[in-house]
Amino acid sequence: MGGDWANPHWKARFTRGAPATLVAAFTASLISTEPLHRAVKDVPLDFRHSLYMAAATAHQPAAVPPSAGPAPGRTR
């Protein structure tokens, strides 16, 4: 549930038949510290005052680990 108990912003309920993997994925998304990327126009006007705006950055690919074999062009 979002907001406070007296005036929630939203609620989530799962039935007993809900797959455990679905509940786990949903819960993990709530505790994630990864920023949520959204356009300001996608956020309701009433909630825009509580947004944290960050400058856009280019996504940097993960570093590729060096190969375990010998360097190319070298012989033993």
C-alpha positions in Angstrom: 0.0 0.0 0.0 1.3 3.5 -0.8 0.6 6.6 1.3 -0.8 6.2 4.9 -3.3 3.8 6.3 -6.1 6.4 6.5 -5.6 7.6 2.9 -3.8 5.1 0.7 -2.6 6.0 -2.7 -2.8 2.4 -3.9 -3.2 -1.2 -2.6 -1.9 -4.6 -3.8 -3.6 -7.8 -2.8 -2.6 -11.3 -3.7 -4.8 -14.4 -3.5 -3.6 -17.7 -2.2 -3.4 -18.9 -5.7 -0.9 -16.1 -6.8 2.4 -17.7 -7.8 5.2 -17.2 -5.2 7.5 -16.0 -7.9 5.1 -13.2 -8.8 4.8 -12.0 -5.2 8.6 -12.2 -4.8 9.2 -10.2 -7.9 6.6 -7.5 -6.9 8.2 -7.3 -3.4 11.7 -7.0 -4.9 10.6 -4.2 -7.1 9.3 -2.2 -4.1 12.6 -2.4 -2.3 14.8 -1.8 -5.3 17.1 1.2 -5.0 17.4 1.5 -8.8 15.9 4.8 -9.9 12.6 4.6 -11.8 12.9 6.4 -15.1 9.7 8.3 -16.0 8.8 11.3 -18.0 7.3 14.1 -15.8 4.2 14.0 -17.9 3.6 10.4 -16.8 3.4 11.4 -13.1 0.1 12.7 -11.8 0.1 16.4 -11.2 -0.7 16.0 -7.4 2.5 14.0 -6.9 5.0 16.0 -8.9 6.0 18.0 -5.9 7.6 14.9 -4.3 9.7 14.0 -7.4 13.5 13.8 -7.2 14.8 15.0 -10.5 18.2 13.7 -11.7 20.1 14.6 -14.8 20.0 12.0 -17.5 23.1 10.0 -18.0 24.1 7.7 -20.8 23.9 4.0 -20.0 27.4 2.6 -19.8 27.8 -1.1 -20.7 29.4 -3.4 -18.2 33.1 -4.0 -18.4 34.1 -7.1 -20.4 36.5 -9.3 -18.4 39.8 -10.2 -20.1 40.0 -13.6 -21.6 41.9 -16.3 -19.7 43.8 -17.5 -22.8 47.1 -16.2 -24.2 47.2 -12.8 -25.9 46.3 -12.9 -29.7 49.3 -13.2 -31.9 51.6 -14.7 -29.3 53.0 -18.2 -29.4 54.6 -20.4 -26.8 
